[in-house]
């Protein structure tokens, strides 16, 4: 009776495997996040120059998203003077027209001016993250 020679499988280093190498290797966050998401909207003032004058046009955008406050750990990592500011995460399934340093208002946040401070594109995980802070300066729309 002869037994086949078993060779151990070769190990592949995870650092050499891209995130989108195989379907199913990256967790699909859309399924978990959509349970918490709701219809949201924001108003952005679009500024254009026409005839040497600045025209400000309010544009309202509807989207599906989720607001979430910063955790105490995230706040402790901020510089000391910024810890008391109102920081908020915004998660969306589709990229919005928001860019870093845009000032917008959200009816869900009492129409207070909010500035986009950071944008993370997690397209492989099926969502976009924005970090927002209440705009105390009063600039923008």
C-alpha positions in Angstrom: 0.0 0.0 0.0 1.5 3.3 -1.0 0.5 6.7 0.4 0.6 9.9 -1.6 3.2 12.4 -0.6 1.5 15.4 0.9 3.1 18.7 0.4 2.1 21.6 2.7 0.4 24.5 1.0 2.5 27.4 0.3 1.8 30.4 2.4 1.2 33.7 0.7 2.1 36.9 2.4 -0.9 39.1 2.9 1.2 42.2 2.2 1.5 41.0 -1.4 -2.2 40.6 -2.0 -4.1 43.6 -3.2 -7.5 44.4 -1.5 -9.5 43.7 -4.7 -7.6 40.5 -5.6 -10.5 38.2 -5.1 -14.2 38.9 -4.7 -15.1 38.3 -1.1 -11.8 39.1 0.5 -12.8 42.7 1.4 -15.8 43.0 3.7 -18.8 44.7 2.1 -19.7 47.5 4.6 -22.8 48.4 2.6 -24.8 45.7 4.1 -24.1 46.8 7.7 -24.2 50.5 7.1 -27.5 50.6 5.2 -29.5 49.5 8.2 -28.5 52.7 10.0 -28.7 55.1 7.0 -31.5 57.5 6.3 -32.5 60.1 3.7 -30.4 63.3 4.4 -29.9 66.6 2.5 -27.5 69.5 2.6 -27.4 73.0 1.0 -24.3 74.2 -0.6 -23.7 77.7 -1.9 -22.2 77.5 -5.4 -20.2 80.7 -6.2 -19.7 81.7 -9.8 -18.3 84.9 -11.3 -20.6 86.4 -14.0 -19.8 89.9 -15.3 -17.2 90.6 -12.6 -19.8 89.9 -9.9 -20.0 86.8 -7.6 -23.3 85.0 -7.9 -24.2 82.7 -5.0 -26.7 80.0 -5.9 -27.9 77.7 -3.1 -28.0 74.1 -4.2 -29.8 71.4 -2.2 -28.6 67.8 -2.6 -30.6 64.7 -1.4 -28.6 61.6 -0.5 -28.6 58.4 1.7 -26.3 58.7 4.6 -25.5 58.4 8.3 -24.2 61.0 10.8 -22.1 59.7 13.7 -20.3 61.8 16.4 -16.5 61.3 17.0 -15.6 58.8 19.7 -13.8 60.1 22.9 -10.7 58.4 21.6 -10.8 60.2 18.2 -11.4 63.5 20.1 -8.4 62.9 22.3 -6.2 62.6 19.3 -7.1 66.0 18.0 -5.0 69.1 19.0 -6.0 70.4 22.4 -7.8 73.5 21.1 -10.0 71.5 18.7 -11.4 68.9 21.2 -14.3 71.1 22.2 -15.4 71.7 18.6 -18.4 69.8 17.2 -16.9 67.0 15.1 -19.1 64.6 13.1 -18.5 61.7 10.7 -20.7 61.5 7.6 -20.9 58.1 5.8 -22.5 57.9 2.4 -22.9 55.1 -0.2 -22.1 57.4 -3.2 -19.6 60.2 -3.5 -21.1 63.6 -3.0 -20.1 66.9 -4.6 -18.4 67.8 -1.3 -14.8 68.7 -1.4 -12.4 69.5 1.5 -13.0 73.1 2.8 -16.5 73.3 1.5 -19.0 75.0 3.9 -22.5 73.5 3.9 -25.6 73.4 6.0 -27.6 70.3 7.0 -31.2 70.6 8.2 -30.5 67.6 10.4 -27.8 69.6 12.2 -30.0 72.6 12.9 -28.8 74.3 9.7 -25.5 75.2 11.4 -22.6 75.9 9.0 -20.4 72.9 8.7 -17.0 72.6 7.1 -15.7 69.5 5.3 -12.3 68.8 6.9 -11.5 65.4 5.4 -12.7 62.9 2.8 -11.9 59.2 2.7 -12.9 57.2 -0.4 -13.5 53.6 0.7 -14.8 52.5 -2.7 -13.6 49.0 -2.1 -15.7 48.9 1.0 -18.7 50.5 -0.7 -18.8 53.8 1.2 -17.4 57.3 1.5 -16.5 58.9 4.8 -16.4 62.7 5.4 -15.2 64.3 8.6 -17.1 67.5 9.3 -16.7 70.3 11.9 -19.0 73.1 12.9 -17.8 76.2 11.2 -17.3 78.8 14.0 -15.8 81.4 11.7 -19.0 82.1 9.8 -17.3 82.1 6.4 -19.0 80.5 3.4 -22.7 80.4 2.7 
